[in-house]
Amino acid sequence: MPVISAPHDFNEGHLFVDLKSVLGCPLYLKCEGFNFAGSIKLKAANEMVESAEREGILKPDSVIVESSSGNLGVALSMIAASKGYTFLCVTDSRCNLSTRLLMESLGSKVHIVADLDENGGFLGTRIEYVRSLCASDDRYVWLSQYTNPGNWQAHYRTTARQIARQFPRLDVLFVGTGTAGTLMGCARFFRQWHRPVRIVAVDSVGSVAFGGEPGRRMIPGLGMSMRPPLLDESYVNEVIRVEEADTIRACHRMARRGFLFGGSTGTVVSGAAHWLARHDTRDMTAVAIAPDLGERYLDTVYQTNWVQDLFGDEILDPSHPATPFETEDPAAREADRWPQP
């Protein structure tokens, strides 16, 4: 039984859920929400803060400032409270109310931007506000999760190794893409591993992380309104884009079996299920990463009025399959294995 003195010292990284009985497809889900910050972002936040401390960038009177749609903001709020720093999170209207209240409960300040950027998102506006703060007062320290190598290095050292230890015969890994920190850390690790692993990046429709036209995105977490500076597509074998309606269906599908996961997880699981439906899964070991749990989405993804107002009444129709495996005969799937990279 661990005994800790700082909240960021605890992070359960070895819990996996076998989703085959829920989705009908052979998929193991790595659960990253079991820490005091409630998400995978604790790893990157801790690495970036400790790196800034080692380099002497953070001082006792420093004010940490970061642009975040929610989970990183919570992680930094917790770490700042533990270490005695002031933290300001710059977010936007898509940030869940419960997430905002949680950051404020931890003593952080929250600034919400309202103006869209040129790609129809809020990221550009958030970053511009952060830059203006840093220019106005040198006490502000921007960790910049979008460019900070500590973001991906944290997952290279922890997340990827935890998966490799549990699944030494891993074939395919599904990773949601926001800043691309988790994606690049895992992809770099498995590029050097003892066997080829297919890396499938999962993105939201409307995101421009991998190019394409920008569009409306209402669920925070995955997707970007700019190309992630950390992204190196040479490490990625395939990209899957998921409609937010499918994200919600996947979340509700898992919730009906007692697993309450967040919107980012719903996106990754939906993308993974559709990919697996197109391939022969016999003898395949597939893992997806679940960034967070679902409690912070009770007023959005799991709130009937919110969902129906944005996506229509039929989205929660129980007769609509949440994954292709609910209606497909497994024997009818294509017999050819996907090629190794």
Beta strands, then each sheet from edge to edge (+ up, - down):
strand 1: 16-18
strand 2: 28-31
strand 3: 63-67
strand 4: 86-92
strand 5: 109-113
strand 6: 140-142
strand 7: 172-176
strand 8: 198-204
strand 9: 238-242
strand 10: 286-290
sheet 1: 1+ 2- 10- 7- 8- 9-
sheet 2: 5+ 4+ 3+ 6+
end
